[in-house]
Amino acid sequence: DLLFLKQLNGYEVGHEDSSEHDRNGAFHWWLKKKPSKDELMKLVRLALIDPDQFLSEDIIRYIKKSSHFDRDVDALIENLRDEKTQQTRRASRGLHRDQ
């Protein structure tokens, strides 16, 4: 509720096209609350599905600085990155076959 109200108060008509600003703000809001390991793992999953690659990598850097960051969280990051890479390769191969 607090995050929603904060973002609602900062809303300006016409800024819908730059939602990455709000997503970035939400990630940093959560990270400032010193999330638990479980919450960090959820943030990792959200960060890695974000369509903005630069935002995603920025958030991962901050997650790695968190006090609850550990080998399990790092392993999740690497596993999800590997899955994403494999999906991209499969999609790319599918595009080449269709041409």
Contact map, one row per residue, 1 for C-alpha under 8 A:
111110000000000000000000000000000000000000000000000000000000000000000000000000000000000000000000000
111111000000000000000000000000000000000000000000000000000000000000000000000000000000000000000000000
111111100000000000000000010010000000000000000000000000000000000000000000000000000000000000000000000
111111110000000000000000000000000000000000000000000000000000000000000000000000000000000000000000000
111111111000000000000000000000000000000000000000000000000000000000000000000000000000000000000000000
011111111100000000000000000000000000000000000000000000000000000000000000000000000000000000000000000
001111111110000000000100000000000000000000000000000000000000000000000000000000000000000000000000000
000111111110000000000000000000000000000000000000000000000000000000000000000000000000000000000000000
000011111110000000000000000000000000000000000000000000000000000000000000000000000000000000000000000
000001111111000000000000000000000000000000000000000000000000000000000000000000000000000000000000000
000000111111101000000000000000000000000000000000000000000000000000000000000000000000000000000000000
000000000111111000000000000000000000000000000000000000000000000000000000000000000000000000000000000
000000000011111100000000000000000000000000000000000000000000000000000000000000000000000000000000000
000000000001111110000000000000000000000000000000000000000000000000000000000000000000000000000000000
000000000011111111100000000000000000000000000000000000000000000000000000000000000000000000000000000
000000000000111111100000000000000000000000000000000000000000000000000000000000000000000000000000000
000000000000011111100000000000000000000000000000000000000000000000000000000000000000000000000000000
000000000000001111111100000000000000000000000000000000000000000000000000000000000000000000000000000
000000000000001111111110000000000000000000000000000000000000000000000000000000000000000000000000000
000000000000000001111111000000000000000000000000000100100000000000000000000000000000000000000000000
000000000000000001111111100000000000000000000000000000000000000000000000000000000000000000000000000
000000100000000001111111110000000000000000000000000000000000000000000000000000000000000000000000000
000000000000000000111111111000000000000000000000000000000000000000000000000000000000000000000000000
000000000000000000011111111100000000000000000000000000100010000000000000000000000000000000000000000
000000000000000000001111111110000000000000000000000000000000000000000000000000000000000000000000000
001000000000000000000111111111000000000000000000000000000000000000000000000000000000000000000000000
000000000000000000000011111111100000000000100000000000000010000000000000000000000000000000000000000
000000000000000000000001111111110000000000000000000000000010000000000000000000000000000000000000000
001000000000000000000000111111111000000000000000000000000000000000000000000000000000000000000000000
000000000000000000000000011111111110000000000000000000000000000000000000000000000000000000000000000
000000000000000000000000001111111110000000000000000000000000011001000000000000000000000000000000000
000000000000000000000000000111111110000000000000000000000000000000000000000000000000000000000000000
000000000000000000000000000011111110000000000000000000000000000000000000000000000000000000000000000
000000000000000000000000000001111111000000000000000000000000000001110000000000000000000000000000000
000000000000000000000000000001111111111100000000000000000000000000010000000000000000000000000000000
000000000000000000000000000000000111111100000000000000000000000000010000000000000000000000000000000
000000000000000000000000000000000011111110000000000000000000000000011000100000000000000000000000000
000000000000000000000000000000000011111111000000000000000000000000000000000000000000000000000000000
000000000000000000000000000000000011111111100000000000000000000000000000000000000000000000000000000
000000000000000000000000000000000011111111110000000000000000001000011000100000000000000000000000000
000000000000000000000000000000000000111111111000000000000000000000000000100100000000000000000000000
000000000000000000000000000000000000011111111100000000000000000000000000000000000000000000000000000
000000000000000000000000001000000000001111111110000000000000000000000000000000000000000000000000000
000000000000000000000000000000000000000111111111000000000001001000000000100110000000000000000000000
000000000000000000000000000000000000000011111111100000000000000000000000000010010000000000000000000
000000000000000000000000000000000000000001111111110000000000000000000000000000000000000000000000000
000000000000000000000000000000000000000000111111110000111011000000000000000000000000000000000000000
000000000000000000000000000000000000000000011111110000011000000000000000000000011000000000000000000
000000000000000000000000000000000000000000001111111000010000000000000000000000000000000000000000000
000000000000000000000000000000000000000000000111111110110000000000000000000000000000000000000000000
000000000000000000000000000000000000000000000000111110010000000000000000000000000000000000000000000
000000000000000000010000000000000000000000000000011111110000000000000000000000000000000000000000000
000000000000000000000000000000000000000000000000011111111000000000000000000000000000000000000000000
000000000000000000000000000000000000000000000000000111111100000000000000000000000000000000000000000
000000000000000000010001000000000000000000000010010111111110000000000000000000000000000000000000000
000000000000000000000000000000000000000000000011111111111111000000000000000000000000000000000000000
000000000000000000000000000000000000000000000011000011111111100000000000000000000000000000000000000
000000000000000000000000000000000000000000000000000001111111110000000000000000000000000000000000000
000000000000000000000001001100000000000000000010000000111111111000000000000000000000000000000000000
000000000000000000000000000000000000000000010010000000011111111100000000000000000000000000000000000
000000000000000000000000000000000000000000000000000000001111111110000000000000000000000000000000000
000000000000000000000000000000100000000000000000000000000111111111000000000000000000000000000000000
000000000000000000000000000000100000000100010000000000000011111111001000000000000000000000000000000
000000000000000000000000000000000000000000000000000000000001111111001000010000000000000000000000000
000000000000000000000000000000000000000000000000000000000000111111101000000000000000000000000000000
000000000000000000000000000000100100000000000000000000000000011111111000000000000000000000000000000
000000000000000000000000000000000100000000000000000000000000000011111000000000000000000000000000000
000000000000000000000000000000000111100100000000000000000000000001111100000000000000000000000000000
000000000000000000000000000000000000100100000000000000000000001111111111110000000000000000000000000
000000000000000000000000000000000000000000000000000000000000000000011111110000000000000000000000000
000000000000000000000000000000000000000000000000000000000000000000001111111000000000000000000000000
000000000000000000000000000000000000000000000000000000000000000000001111111100000000000000000000000
000000000000000000000000000000000000100110010000000000000000000000001111111110000000000000000000000
000000000000000000000000000000000000000000000000000000000000000100001111111111000000000000000000000
000000000000000000000000000000000000000000000000000000000000000000000011111111100000000000000000000
000000000000000000000000000000000000000010010000000000000000000000000001111111110000000000000000000
000000000000000000000000000000000000000000011000000000000000000000000000111111111000000000000000000
000000000000000000000000000000000000000000000000000000000000000000000000011111111100000000000000000
000000000000000000000000000000000000000000000000000000000000000000000000001111111110000000000000000
000000000000000000000000000000000000000000001001000000000000000000000000000111111111000000000000000
000000000000000000000000000000000000000000000001000000000000000000000000000011111111100000000000000
000000000000000000000000000000000000000000000000000000000000000000000000000001111111110000000000000
000000000000000000000000000000000000000000000000000000000000000000000000000000111111111000000000000
000000000000000000000000000000000000000000000000000000000000000000000000000000011111111100000000000
000000000000000000000000000000000000000000000000000000000000000000000000000000001111111110000000000
000000000000000000000000000000000000000000000000000000000000000000000000000000000111111111000000000
000000000000000000000000000000000000000000000000000000000000000000000000000000000011111111100000000
000000000000000000000000000000000000000000000000000000000000000000000000000000000001111111110000000
000000000000000000000000000000000000000000000000000000000000000000000000000000000000111111111000000
000000000000000000000000000000000000000000000000000000000000000000000000000000000000011111111100000
000000000000000000000000000000000000000000000000000000000000000000000000000000000000001111111110000
000000000000000000000000000000000000000000000000000000000000000000000000000000000000000111111111000
000000000000000000000000000000000000000000000000000000000000000000000000000000000000000011111111100
000000000000000000000000000000000000000000000000000000000000000000000000000000000000000001111111110
000000000000000000000000000000000000000000000000000000000000000000000000000000000000000000111111111
000000000000000000000000000000000000000000000000000000000000000000000000000000000000000000011111111
000000000000000000000000000000000000000000000000000000000000000000000000000000000000000000001111111
000000000000000000000000000000000000000000000000000000000000000000000000000000000000000000000111111
000000000000000000000000000000000000000000000000000000000000000000000000000000000000000000000011111
